[in-house]
Amino acid sequence: MISNVMFWTGVIAWVITSFVGLLVMADTAIDWLVRSLWTKREFLMFVAYRLRKRSRRNFTP
């Protein structure tokens, strides 16, 4: 019984740790991509353009 609890606690800990690690890696990769390809201003302009385009497309009077 206690070995089962210890096993599953370990499995859950590894899953949580790997999920957090993946989030950190994704954040680092996106940060590097934005800094190497675009300046912050260009990136924000791109995002604003896409949001405006999406809001116009979804607008139905």
C-alpha angles and dihedrals in degrees: 000000000000091000089055091052092048092048095051092043088056092048092050091048091052092048092050092045093049091048092052089046091052091050091051092048092049092048091049092048093049091047091051091046093051093046095046100042104030139019115242091255093053091048093050090048090052092050092047091050092051092048092049091048091049094048092051092049093050094045112105116176 
